[in-house]
Every structure is written in structure tokens, then in C-alpha cells.
């Protein structure tokens, strides 16, 4: 056999390959553009994007997809072709057409790249499967239901404040230390630190408690750490290796926040590539770490759920509600499906909350007059200084607090990119333009949140007052931090309650200034836009 392969007649003919490779590229990329079976060739966009998904893949890998596509919309207008079969449509009127109830549009194969343990509510593409899952999960996040989670949330906000108080007392003595990523120091009567890692610790401990029955302990440890089985890269082995008892599993500590960020960037980069490219690309040096991050994050969820199931409890949290939930046929979730949904909760409930908390604090520190106005509202409506943590009854009617939160969610949309949808049978007409079946369409939240026709000319300014001044109907139609329609975020009630209590508690307790008044709010985008850093000076306020 080896002799046959060595035969000159079977050796690759380089001249033939030199002809075949360009021909293959021509057939795969140029011919579809030339035939234009979907009638989208005339729409403007980057030259490479007309022929190949490579342009969107490179842009997604850069970590600044939303900003780059926003610049294209400023240049070309509301319609921009960002891939051979993908149009970005930056107009608020397109939201309900593409994402609304009853239009029949499905998620694209972009979401296949986010499947690890099993398909969950977020990444299932089948309409019937999604309907079944949503019926199980949606009631768990009703406004009435999430109020039950308030004590869990308050517990970890209090832990964070006690940590910051401890560091502040040391900082006033001119000390410095390494508690928390990036360390801290005392100078000018303030505690100087990076808010971002602490926001991560807080969000992870809250969602760890709610989704798995126990916090990760990041606030108390002042460290990004979570336990995972040593064989976490073999998911099937982890799912079955230690039966109902996870207490005897051999574990190791991993940086969960860092892994979550890497997983988001990796899955985002994979999702924009054709499915037949993905198995090859994930083996390339620049992608292997991301592939490992997917497995590690799944291992964290698998272990945490197995521990919880091994020790039944009557506590009320997200996992207990998922365990007790039934579908339309009265059937509960299986252990694999339950773990997949818990992983979704971990990802969605940690990253979004920490990103938004950090963004809100940055903008309040960057705009002292806004911070002062918010603190006046808090002082007039919250309890005494001894009451460290705000509660829902106190904050639910604070209009300026809500405006401060919403304005930060507008400027810093954690989910800023256009979520891709496939045009259903029969096609869709968007802004007077018809798109045939199987065309991929999306509406970029980053761009419509900067539409001057809705928000005014000062769209880049953080100005909560616009929420009382602008056309409320236009705002409600355009504001899209949690998506809309049947695939909108089911956890929006919990997410907003978290932000209300966290921001009210921290801003009542502390005054914030930026370390550098000209410090930009740098971000890096995977599936979500993540702040890079936010160093602030904290001073404890005197509250009557």
C-alpha cells in the first residue's frame, strides 16, 4: 500500500491543484454572488462580505463587532450586507418585524456554536422545543416569582459592601493590597480599585446561589475562582463518573470569569462561520483555548448541579423551581436538560449583571451631577445609614434610579450585536424591502440605541433626563437591552431587580470618582460587550 501511494502517478499534481483551488473558491464564493438568488447583491457593505463569511469572522474575532458595524451604518444607511447571506438593518421599525411574535423567523445556525451540554432555551432553534422549554422556564422569572429571590441577592450585596468598607478603612490609613484583581490602594482619603472584578464576584456569587444552591465564594475570597472536576474536558465522563454523589469528585480551581469571557469570544467567532468550517477552525492555535473554555464552563455547571441534586433541600431558588417545573405533558426536565438550563442561567445571569453594574458606576462617576441627583433621590427614599441594603419596596418607584440604569443599558448594551434570524417561508418585508425565505436578517441594538431621531442629537452623552424628555412611544419601541418577542430574555425581571438593588445600595453608601477623568470606557465584545477595566476612587458617604 505504501508503495502504491509512493507511485508517481498518484502524487498530487501541483499544477492541477493550482487550477482546482481557485476554481473551488470561484464556485463557492463568486457564483452565489453572481446568481444572487435572494436579490441582495445591490445592498452596500464591505467588499469581502459580499463573497465570504470571513469578513464577519475577522470582525467578530477583533472584539469590536458592534462598533465596526455601527460605522458601516453611518456610512451606508439602514441596510448593510455583513455576510453573503446576512443583512444588518439598523432601524427601530425593523425590530418587531424580525423578532416579534407571529412572524415565523427562527434563530440561525449562529446559535449552534453555543451548544455544549445540550440545547437549552437560549440556543435551541426548533420552534416546538423552544415553546416547551419556555413554558417550563418563563413562570420562574415572573415579577411575582423573582421577589422570592430578593433575600439571596441582598446577602451578597451586603458581603460586597462589608469587603469595601474593610478595604476603605485600611485605605484611609494609606495602606494598599492585592485583594481583588488589580489590587487596591489608599490615596487622597479614598479607596482606589477596579470595579469590574468586584462586579464579577458579586454577579457570580448571586447566580451561583440562585442557580446551584451555593455561591462560588468569590466575594469572600476576593478572587476569581470556581471548582471544577479535574476531568472536566470529558463531559460524558463528568456526567456519569460519580453518580448521585459529587462530593468525592477530584476537583481543581479555575478562573470562572476569565473562562466565561473566553467562551463568549470563542462561540461568537465560531457562530459567524459556516458550520462546515467550524470543526477545522476550532483546532487552530488561536481557537483551542476557547474550545477548552467551553468544556470547562460546562464542567462547572455539571459539578454544581450534581452536588445540589445529591443534597435535596427545601430552599427556594432557580434550580429548585426548574426541578419542580413540568411541561405541558406533566414531564419534568431530565438531568442533562436541567444542567444545560442551569449553565444558561450561569452565563446569562453573571455576565450581563456584572457588565451593566460596572457600566452604570462608570457613567455615574464620569458625570458627577448625575451621581449627585441620584444620591439625593436615594437619600430621600431609602432607610437610615444602618440599613445597608436597599429593598424592592424602597426602589421600585424611584424614577431617576431607573433612568440612570436604562441610560447605561442604552449606551452600553451588553447584548449589542444584531441577533441573526432566518426569514421564514413566504419571506418578510422590512422597511418596504422584500427578503425571500432563508435570508438572514438582524437589527443591531448598538446602532438603534444611537438613533438621533429617537434619542436626540447627543446620543453619545450619558444623560438620564432624556428618559423623561423624549417621545416615550419611540423610546419603548427602540429600547432593546433584552431583545423582544418570543425569544426575548426570560430573566429580564430578575436582571432589573438586581441592578436596582445593587446600584441603589452602592450609591447610597459610596461616592465614586474616576481615577482619570478622561478615562474611556473600553470594552471587548464576545457574544456580550465586556468592560476591560474601570478604576474608581470610593469614599464612604455621610448619610443622616
LOFILUM-835359 format. One record per residue (C-alpha): x, y, z; residue in three letters. Coordinates in Angstrom, 2 decimals. Layout:
NODE         X         Y         Z     r
NODE         X         Y         Z   ala
...
//
This chain:
NODE         X         Y         Z     r
NODE      0.00      0.00      0.00   unk
NODE      2.77      2.42      0.91   unk
NODE      4.42      1.61     -2.37   unk
NODE      1.25      2.47     -4.27   unk
NODE      0.94      5.81     -2.51   unk
NODE      4.54      6.50     -3.45   unk
NODE      3.78      5.91     -7.08   unk
NODE      4.49      8.98     -9.21   unk
NODE      1.11      8.56    -10.88   unk
NODE     -0.69      9.07     -7.52   unk
NODE      1.34     12.02     -6.28   unk
NODE     -0.56     15.34     -6.17   unk
NODE     -0.11     17.31     -9.37   unk
NODE      0.75     20.81     -8.17   unk
NODE     -0.28     22.39    -11.44   unk
NODE     -3.69     20.68    -11.19   unk
NODE     -4.11     21.88     -7.60   unk
NODE     -3.16     25.38     -8.69   unk
NODE     -6.13     25.30    -11.05   unk
NODE     -8.60     23.47     -8.77   unk
NODE     -8.20     25.69     -5.71   unk
NODE     -9.09     28.97     -7.48   unk
NODE    -11.92     27.15     -9.28   unk
NODE    -13.32     25.91     -5.94   unk
NODE    -13.09     29.40     -4.45   unk
NODE    -14.86     30.79     -7.53   unk
NODE    -17.67     28.24     -7.35   unk
NODE    -18.23     28.54     -3.59   unk
NODE    -17.96     32.33     -3.24   unk
NODE    -18.29     34.16     -6.53   unk
NODE    -21.01     32.14     -8.27   unk
NODE    -23.61     32.62     -5.46   unk
NODE    -22.92     36.38     -5.57   unk
NODE    -23.27     36.36     -9.36   unk
NODE    -26.54     34.37     -9.34   unk
NODE    -27.95     36.48     -6.47   unk
NODE    -30.86     34.10     -5.86   unk
NODE    -32.03     36.15     -2.84   unk
NODE    -31.82     39.51     -4.55   unk
NODE    -29.47     41.13     -2.03   unk
NODE    -26.44     41.84     -4.23   unk
NODE    -27.31     45.53     -4.52   unk
NODE    -27.12     46.21     -0.78   unk
NODE    -23.90     48.01      0.27   unk
NODE    -21.27     46.67      2.61   unk
NODE    -17.60     45.67      2.84   unk
NODE    -16.28     44.17     -0.40   unk
NODE    -15.16     40.87      1.18   unk
NODE    -18.51     40.43      2.96   unk
NODE    -20.27     40.14     -0.41   unk
NODE    -18.46     36.87     -1.13   unk
NODE    -17.40     35.30      2.16   unk
NODE    -18.24     34.93      5.87   unk
NODE    -14.55     35.55      6.50   unk
NODE    -15.08     39.32      6.90   unk
NODE    -17.63     38.90      9.69   unk
NODE    -15.46     36.21     11.26   unk
NODE    -12.46     38.55     11.41   unk
NODE    -14.57     41.42     12.74   unk
NODE    -16.08     39.20     15.43   unk
NODE    -12.62     37.95     16.42   unk
NODE    -11.46     41.57     16.80   unk
NODE    -13.72     42.13     19.82   unk
NODE    -15.37     45.26     18.36   unk
NODE    -18.04     43.93     16.04   unk
NODE    -20.85     46.27     17.12   unk
NODE    -18.76     49.42     16.80   unk
NODE    -17.48     48.43     13.34   unk
NODE    -20.95     47.61     12.02   unk
NODE    -22.25     50.86     13.53   unk
NODE    -19.68     52.80     11.49   unk
NODE    -20.84     50.98      8.37   unk
NODE    -24.44     52.01      9.04   unk
NODE    -23.33     55.62      9.47   unk
NODE    -21.63     55.33      6.07   unk
NODE    -24.20     53.33      4.10   unk
NODE    -27.54     53.83      5.86   unk
NODE    -30.02     51.38      7.43   unk
NODE    -29.20     48.36      5.20   unk
NODE    -25.69     46.86      5.31   unk
NODE    -24.63     43.49      3.95   unk
NODE    -22.26     41.95      6.52   unk
NODE    -22.04     38.43      5.04   unk
NODE    -23.05     36.79      1.75   unk
NODE    -26.49     35.96      3.16   unk
NODE    -26.76     38.33      6.14   unk
NODE    -28.14     41.86      6.18   unk
NODE    -27.91     44.17      9.17   unk
NODE    -30.92     46.52      9.34   unk
NODE    -30.46     49.48     11.68   unk
NODE    -33.94     50.88     12.13   unk
NODE    -36.25     50.57     15.16   unk
NODE    -39.20     49.73     12.89   unk
NODE    -37.41     46.54     11.86   unk
NODE    -37.34     45.14     15.42   unk
NODE    -40.90     43.92     15.62   unk
NODE    -40.93     42.65     12.03   unk
NODE    -37.86     40.46     12.52   unk
NODE    -38.13     39.47     16.19   unk
NODE    -41.82     39.94     17.03   unk
NODE    -44.46     37.34     17.79   unk
NODE    -46.06     35.54     14.88   unk
NODE    -43.54     36.37     12.15   unk
NODE    -42.20     32.81     11.98   unk
NODE    -38.49     33.78     11.91   unk
NODE    -36.15     31.25     13.51   unk
NODE    -32.70     31.57     15.03   unk
NODE    -29.90     30.95     12.54   unk
NODE    -27.15     28.34     12.78   unk
NODE    -25.11     31.02     14.61   unk
NODE    -26.61     29.59     17.82   unk
NODE    -25.30     26.07     17.19   unk
NODE    -21.89     27.34     18.28   unk
NODE    -23.27     27.97     21.79   unk
NODE    -24.40     24.40     22.46   unk
NODE    -22.23     22.44     24.89   unk
NODE    -24.05     20.08     27.30   unk
NODE    -27.36     20.06     25.40   unk
NODE    -29.60     22.57     23.68   unk
NODE    -31.17     24.97     26.15   unk
NODE    -33.77     27.70     25.98   unk
NODE    -31.21     30.16     24.57   unk
NODE    -29.72     28.07     21.77   unk
NODE    -32.48     25.72     20.66   unk
NODE    -33.59     26.56     17.12   unk
NODE    -36.62     24.29     16.91   unk
NODE    -39.87     26.18     17.46   unk
NODE    -41.66     23.32     19.26   unk
NODE    -38.66     22.61     21.50   unk
NODE    -38.37     26.30     22.38   unk
NODE    -42.08     26.56     23.16   unk
NODE    -41.84     23.58     25.51   unk
NODE    -38.76     24.92     27.29   unk
NODE    -40.17     28.43     27.61   unk
NODE    -43.36     27.12     29.22   unk
NODE    -41.21     25.42     31.85   unk
NODE    -38.86     28.35     32.47   unk
NODE    -40.87     31.53     31.89   unk
NODE    -43.05     31.44     35.00   unk
NODE    -39.93     31.07     37.15   unk
NODE    -38.97     34.63     36.15   unk
NODE    -42.36     36.29     36.54   unk
NODE    -42.33     39.51     38.56   unk
NODE    -44.14     37.74     41.41   unk
NODE    -41.69     34.84     41.40   unk
NODE    -38.42     36.81     41.35   unk
NODE    -39.37     38.67     44.55   unk
NODE    -38.67     35.39     46.34   unk
NODE    -35.04     35.70     45.28   unk
NODE    -34.57     39.14     46.91   unk
NODE    -33.02     37.85     50.19   unk
NODE    -30.41     35.86     48.25   unk
NODE    -29.47     38.95     46.26   unk
NODE    -29.30     41.20     49.32   unk
NODE    -27.00     38.76     51.13   unk
NODE    -24.21     39.15     48.56   unk
NODE    -24.60     42.90     48.10   unk
NODE    -24.08     43.15     51.85   unk
NODE    -20.98     40.94     51.60   unk
NODE    -19.56     43.24     48.93   unk
NODE    -20.22     46.38     50.97   unk
NODE    -18.54     44.85     54.02   unk
NODE    -15.50     43.99     51.91   unk
NODE    -15.32     47.52     50.50   unk
NODE    -15.80     49.01     53.97   unk
NODE    -12.93     46.88     55.26   unk
NODE    -10.65     47.96     52.43   unk
NODE    -11.78     51.59     52.77   unk
NODE    -10.85     51.65     56.45   unk
NODE     -7.39     50.35     55.58   unk
NODE     -7.09     52.70     52.61   unk
NODE     -7.67     55.73     54.87   unk
NODE     -4.55     54.67     56.72   unk
NODE     -2.61     54.87     53.44   unk
NODE     -2.37     51.10     53.04   unk
NODE     -2.64     49.11     49.81   unk
NODE     -3.11     45.45     48.96   unk
NODE     -3.92     42.75     46.44   unk
NODE     -7.47     41.87     47.50   unk
NODE     -9.29     41.64     44.17   unk
NODE     -7.86     41.55     40.68   unk
NODE     -5.68     44.59     40.05   unk
NODE     -5.24     45.31     43.74   unk
NODE     -6.29     48.41     45.67   unk
NODE     -4.66     51.40     47.27   unk
NODE     -5.43     54.25     49.63   unk
NODE     -4.82     57.80     48.47   unk
NODE     -6.47     61.22     48.99   unk
NODE     -8.84     59.74     51.55   unk
NODE    -10.29     57.30     49.05   unk
NODE    -10.13     53.61     48.28   unk
NODE     -8.93     53.15     44.68   unk
NODE     -9.75     49.89     42.92   unk
NODE    -11.04     48.33     39.73   unk
NODE    -14.82     47.92     40.00   unk
NODE    -15.01     45.27     37.25   unk
NODE    -13.63     42.21     39.09   unk
NODE    -15.75     43.02     42.16   unk
NODE    -18.85     43.31     39.97   unk
NODE    -17.91     39.89     38.57   unk
NODE    -17.52     38.39     42.05   unk
NODE    -20.88     39.77     43.09   unk
NODE    -22.74     38.56     39.99   unk
NODE    -21.18     35.09     40.12   unk
NODE    -21.97     34.60     43.79   unk
NODE    -25.57     35.71     43.30   unk
NODE    -26.22     33.45     40.33   unk
NODE    -24.26     30.61     41.94   unk
NODE    -26.60     30.76     44.91   unk
NODE    -29.73     31.03     42.76   unk
NODE    -28.83     28.52     40.05   unk
NODE    -26.83     25.95     42.02   unk
NODE    -27.81     26.44     45.65   unk
NODE    -24.45     27.80     46.83   unk
NODE    -22.23     30.79     45.98   unk
NODE    -18.83     30.40     44.39   unk
NODE    -17.34     32.33     47.34   unk
NODE    -15.65     34.90     45.12   unk
NODE    -16.58     37.95     47.22   unk
NODE    -15.21     36.49     50.44   unk
NODE    -12.09     35.17     48.69   unk
NODE    -11.72     38.38     46.64   unk
NODE    -10.70     36.07     43.84   unk
NODE    -11.99     34.73     40.52   unk
NODE    -12.23     31.03     41.35   unk
NODE    -14.66     28.15     40.92   unk
NODE    -14.29     24.42     41.43   unk
NODE    -14.47     22.01     38.53   unk
NODE    -13.76     18.26     38.19   unk
NODE    -10.23     17.56     37.05   unk
NODE    -11.65     15.57     34.13   unk
NODE    -13.94     18.44     33.13   unk
NODE    -12.87     18.35     29.47   unk
NODE    -14.59     14.97     29.10   unk
NODE    -18.22     15.96     29.60   unk
NODE    -19.65     12.46     29.31   unk
NODE    -17.23     11.19     31.95   unk
NODE    -18.16     14.03     34.28   unk
NODE    -21.89     13.46     33.76   unk
NODE    -21.62      9.81     34.77   unk
NODE    -18.42      9.30     36.77   unk
NODE    -19.64      9.94     40.28   unk
NODE    -23.30      9.05     40.12   unk
NODE    -25.51     10.96     42.54   unk
NODE    -22.70     11.90     44.88   unk
NODE    -20.42     14.67     43.64   unk
NODE    -18.71     15.20     46.98   unk
NODE    -15.96     12.68     46.24   unk
NODE    -15.04     14.12     42.85   unk
NODE    -11.44     15.19     42.42   unk
NODE    -11.60     18.93     41.78   unk
NODE     -9.42     21.84     40.84   unk
NODE     -9.88     25.61     40.99   unk
NODE    -10.30     27.58     37.76   unk
NODE    -10.81     31.30     36.95   unk
NODE    -14.51     31.14     36.03   unk
NODE    -14.88     34.77     34.94   unk
NODE    -11.89     34.56     32.63   unk
NODE    -13.17     31.27     31.22   unk
NODE    -16.65     32.72     30.67   unk
NODE    -15.17     35.65     28.74   unk
NODE    -13.07     33.32     26.61   unk
NODE    -16.03     31.08     25.95   unk
NODE    -18.12     34.06     24.77   unk
NODE    -15.47     35.26     22.33   unk
NODE    -14.86     31.75     21.02   unk
NODE    -18.53     30.88     20.46   unk
NODE    -19.15     34.26     18.84   unk
NODE    -16.26     33.69     16.42   unk
NODE    -17.44     30.16     15.63   unk
NODE    -21.06     31.19     15.16   unk
NODE    -20.42     33.54     12.26   unk
NODE    -18.53     30.88     10.29   unk
NODE    -20.23     28.29      8.04   unk
NODE    -20.89     25.06     10.01   unk
NODE    -18.55     23.04      7.78   unk
NODE    -15.63     25.32      8.72   unk
NODE    -16.10     25.11     12.48   unk
NODE    -14.58     21.66     13.23   unk
NODE    -11.40     22.72     11.42   unk
NODE    -11.16     26.27     12.79   unk
NODE    -11.62     25.24     16.43   unk
NODE     -8.40     23.23     16.15   unk
NODE     -6.34     26.22     15.07   unk
NODE     -3.92     27.61     17.71   unk
NODE     -5.86     30.83     18.22   unk
NODE     -9.09     28.93     18.95   unk
NODE     -8.04     25.90     21.02   unk
NODE     -8.15     27.76     24.33   unk
NODE    -11.68     28.93     23.59   unk
NODE    -12.76     25.37     22.84   unk
NODE    -11.30     24.29     26.19   unk
NODE    -13.16     27.14     27.90   unk
NODE    -16.48     25.78     26.59   unk
NODE    -15.75     22.41     28.18   unk
NODE    -14.52     23.90     31.45   unk
NODE    -17.57     26.11     31.88   unk
NODE    -19.83     23.12     31.25   unk
NODE    -17.83     21.20     33.85   unk
NODE    -18.53     23.90     36.45   unk
NODE    -22.27     23.62     35.82   unk
NODE    -22.28     19.81     35.74   unk
NODE    -20.49     19.54     39.05   unk
NODE    -22.57     22.20     40.79   unk
NODE    -25.87     20.66     39.69   unk
NODE    -24.80     17.15     40.67   unk
NODE    -23.80     18.40     44.13   unk
NODE    -27.15     20.08     44.55   unk
NODE    -29.13     17.05     43.40   unk
NODE    -27.15     14.85     45.79   unk
NODE    -28.28     17.01     48.74   unk
NODE    -32.01     17.77     48.42   unk
NODE    -33.20     20.96     50.10   unk
NODE    -36.43     22.89     50.53   unk
NODE    -34.84     26.27     49.77   unk
NODE    -36.49     28.36     47.05   unk
NODE    -34.15     29.24     44.18   unk
NODE    -33.93     28.94     40.43   unk
NODE    -32.72     25.36     40.46   unk
NODE    -35.49     24.17     42.79   unk
NODE    -38.06     25.84     40.55   unk
NODE    -36.54     24.17     37.49   unk
NODE    -36.61     20.81     39.28   unk
NODE    -40.27     21.19     40.19   unk
NODE    -41.40     22.57     36.83   unk
NODE    -43.34     20.42     34.36   unk
NODE    -44.00     20.76     30.65   unk
NODE    -47.43     20.58     29.01   unk
NODE    -47.42     16.79     29.33   unk
NODE    -46.57     16.91     33.02   unk
NODE    -42.99     15.75     32.45   unk
NODE    -40.01     17.24     34.38   unk
NODE    -36.64     18.09     32.87   unk
NODE    -34.10     15.29     32.67   unk
NODE    -30.76     15.76     34.45   unk
NODE    -28.89     16.72     31.25   unk
NODE    -31.53     19.26     30.22   unk
NODE    -31.65     20.63     33.77   unk
NODE    -27.87     21.07     33.76   unk
NODE    -27.95     22.77     30.35   unk
NODE    -30.53     25.28     31.59   unk
NODE    -28.53     25.89     34.77   unk
NODE    -25.47     26.61     32.61   unk
NODE    -27.54     29.09     30.59   unk
NODE    -28.57     30.79     33.84   unk
NODE    -24.93     30.96     34.96   unk
NODE    -23.81     32.59     31.72   unk
NODE    -26.74     34.98     31.30   unk
NODE    -27.10     35.82     34.97   unk
NODE    -23.46     36.58     35.70   unk
NODE    -22.04     38.35     32.65   unk
NODE    -24.95     40.69     31.99   unk
NODE    -25.27     41.82     35.61   unk
NODE    -21.56     42.41     36.13   unk
NODE    -21.14     44.25     32.81   unk
NODE    -24.11     46.51     33.48   unk
NODE    -23.15     47.22     37.11   unk
NODE    -19.69     48.27     36.00   unk
NODE    -21.05     50.45     33.18   unk
NODE    -23.54     52.24     35.45   unk
NODE    -20.89     53.02     38.07   unk
NODE    -18.51     54.29     35.37   unk
NODE    -21.08     56.69     33.92   unk
NODE    -22.15     57.95     37.34   unk
NODE    -18.51     58.56     38.29   unk
NODE    -17.94     60.27     34.93   unk
NODE    -20.97     62.54     35.42   unk
NODE    -20.83     63.92     38.99   unk
NODE    -24.02     66.00     38.60   unk
NODE    -25.98     62.85     37.69   unk
NODE    -24.49     60.98     40.62   unk
NODE    -25.44     63.81     42.98   unk
NODE    -29.01     63.90     41.68   unk
NODE    -29.39     60.13     42.05   unk
NODE    -27.99     60.16     45.58   unk
NODE    -30.47     62.88     46.54   unk
NODE    -33.32     60.64     45.38   unk
NODE    -31.86     57.69     47.28   unk
NODE    -31.35     59.70     50.48   unk
NODE    -34.96     60.86     50.39   unk
NODE    -36.45     57.41     49.85   unk
NODE    -34.23     54.81     51.49   unk
NODE    -33.82     53.97     55.15   unk
NODE    -31.17     55.05     57.64   unk
NODE    -27.44     54.58     57.24   unk
NODE    -27.64     51.42     59.36   unk
NODE    -29.82     49.81     56.70   unk
NODE    -27.01     48.82     54.35   unk
NODE    -29.05     47.16     51.63   unk
NODE    -31.95     48.60     49.67   unk
NODE    -35.06     46.51     49.15   unk
NODE    -37.55     46.26     46.31   unk
NODE    -40.28     48.09     48.17   unk
NODE    -37.96     51.10     48.51   unk
NODE    -36.58     51.21     44.97   unk
NODE    -39.44     50.07     42.75   unk
NODE    -40.82     53.60     42.27   unk
NODE    -37.55     55.55     42.03   unk
NODE    -37.83     57.03     38.57   unk
NODE    -34.39     58.65     38.39   unk
NODE    -32.71     55.42     39.53   unk
NODE    -34.47     53.59     36.69   unk
NODE    -33.48     56.32     34.23   unk
NODE    -29.81     56.04     35.31   unk
NODE    -29.91     52.28     34.81   unk
NODE    -31.71     52.44     31.47   unk
NODE    -29.43     55.15     30.11   unk
NODE    -26.39     52.99     30.85   unk
NODE    -28.10     49.99     29.23   unk
NODE    -28.75     52.16     26.18   unk
NODE    -25.16     53.34     25.77   unk
NODE    -23.57     50.12     26.98   unk
NODE    -25.90     47.42     25.66   unk
NODE    -24.35     44.21     26.95   unk
NODE    -26.08     42.42     24.07   unk
NODE    -25.23     44.98     21.40   unk
NODE    -24.93     42.93     18.24   unk
NODE    -27.75     42.11     15.85   unk
NODE    -29.14     38.70     16.78   unk
NODE    -29.47     36.74     13.49   unk
NODE    -32.84     35.40     12.36   unk
NODE    -33.76     33.33      9.29   unk
NODE    -36.56     34.67      7.12   unk
NODE    -39.41     32.12      7.17   unk
NODE    -41.31     30.59      4.29   unk
NODE    -43.18     33.26      2.42   unk
NODE    -40.49     35.91      3.05   unk
NODE    -40.56     39.13      5.06   unk
NODE    -40.97     42.76      4.05   unk
NODE    -38.87     45.10      6.18   unk
NODE    -38.96     48.88      5.68   unk
NODE    -40.55     48.32      2.29   unk
NODE    -37.88     45.85      1.16   unk
NODE    -38.82     42.21      0.48   unk
NODE    -36.49     39.40      1.60   unk
NODE    -37.06     35.81      0.47   unk
NODE    -37.02     32.68      2.59   unk
NODE    -33.70     31.70      4.27   unk
NODE    -32.17     35.19      4.13   unk
NODE    -30.53     36.07      7.46   unk
NODE    -31.53     39.42      8.99   unk
NODE    -30.57     41.20     12.21   unk
NODE    -31.11     44.54     13.96   unk
NODE    -28.03     45.87     15.85   unk
NODE    -29.03     47.19     19.29   unk
NODE    -25.81     49.21     19.50   unk
NODE    -26.85     51.27     16.47   unk
NODE    -30.57     51.76     17.13   unk
NODE    -29.67     52.84     20.67   unk
NODE    -27.80     55.68     18.96   unk
NODE    -30.56     56.74     16.58   unk
NODE    -30.72     60.57     16.88   unk
NODE    -34.33     60.53     15.66   unk
NODE    -35.28     58.68     18.84   unk
NODE    -32.75     59.78     21.44   unk
NODE    -31.77     63.29     20.32   unk
NODE    -28.57     64.56     18.74   unk
NODE    -26.43     63.94     21.86   unk
NODE    -26.68     60.15     21.55   unk
NODE    -23.19     59.50     22.94   unk
NODE    -23.83     61.53     26.11   unk
NODE    -24.92     59.79     29.31   unk
NODE    -27.99     61.84     30.16   unk
NODE    -30.77     60.09     32.14   unk
NODE    -33.02     63.14     31.71   unk
NODE    -33.70     62.06     28.12   unk
NODE    -35.92     59.30     29.55   unk
NODE    -38.35     61.99     30.69   unk
NODE    -37.96     64.34     27.71   unk
NODE    -38.01     62.22     24.55   unk
NODE    -41.03     60.64     22.86   unk
NODE    -41.90     57.73     25.17   unk
NODE    -43.55     55.70     22.40   unk
NODE    -40.41     55.94     20.26   unk
NODE    -38.22     55.03     23.24   unk
NODE    -40.29     51.97     24.14   unk
NODE    -40.25     50.83     20.51   unk
NODE    -36.47     51.23     20.21   unk
NODE    -35.00     50.33     23.62   unk
NODE    -33.85     46.73     23.26   unk
NODE    -31.47     45.58     26.03   unk
NODE    -33.25     42.22     26.47   unk
NODE    -34.49     41.65     22.89   unk
NODE    -38.21     41.34     22.13   unk
NODE    -40.73     38.76     21.00   unk
NODE    -40.86     35.02     21.79   unk
NODE    -37.06     34.75     22.12   unk
NODE    -36.66     37.74     24.46   unk
NODE    -34.66     37.25     27.67   unk
NODE    -36.87     35.43     30.21   unk
NODE    -34.71     36.71     33.07   unk
NODE    -35.25     40.43     32.47   unk
NODE    -37.31     40.90     35.68   unk
NODE    -34.58     39.32     37.79   unk
NODE    -31.84     41.25     35.99   unk
NODE    -33.51     44.61     36.51   unk
NODE    -34.28     43.86     40.16   unk
NODE    -30.62     43.02     40.69   unk
NODE    -29.47     46.29     39.13   unk
NODE    -31.97     48.36     41.13   unk
NODE    -30.88     46.89     44.46   unk
NODE    -27.14     46.81     43.65   unk
NODE    -26.93     50.38     42.33   unk
NODE    -29.22     51.85     44.99   unk
NODE    -27.24     50.17     47.78   unk
NODE    -23.78     51.07     46.46   unk
NODE    -24.63     54.68     45.53   unk
NODE    -26.31     55.31     48.85   unk
NODE    -23.21     54.08     50.65   unk
NODE    -20.37     55.46     48.49   unk
NODE    -19.33     58.38     46.33   unk
NODE    -17.41     57.44     43.17   unk
NODE    -14.86     59.32     41.07   unk
NODE    -12.80     58.10     38.13   unk
NODE     -9.07     57.60     38.62   unk
NODE     -8.63     59.50     35.35   unk
NODE    -11.36     62.00     34.45   unk
NODE    -10.65     61.35     30.74   unk
NODE    -10.66     57.58     31.16   unk
NODE    -12.69     55.98     28.31   unk
NODE    -14.97     53.05     28.95   unk
NODE    -13.10     50.46     26.91   unk
NODE    -14.88     47.23     26.04   unk
NODE    -14.24     43.96     24.30   unk
NODE    -17.05     42.04     22.64   unk
NODE    -17.60     38.33     22.57   unk
NODE    -21.28     37.47     22.48   unk
NODE    -21.67     40.27     25.05   unk
NODE    -19.77     43.55     25.35   unk
NODE    -17.50     43.32     28.37   unk
NODE    -15.76     46.27     30.06   unk
NODE    -11.99     45.95     30.11   unk
NODE    -11.41     47.93     33.31   unk
NODE    -12.99     50.62     35.46   unk
NODE    -10.72     52.06     38.16   unk
NODE    -12.51     54.38     40.56   unk
NODE    -11.96     56.14     43.86   unk
NODE    -14.51     55.27     46.55   unk
NODE    -15.39     57.40     49.55   unk
NODE    -17.94     56.43     52.17   unk
NODE    -20.76     58.95     52.36   unk
NODE    -22.16     60.56     55.49   unk
NODE    -25.84     59.69     55.40   unk
NODE    -28.19     61.10     58.01   unk
//
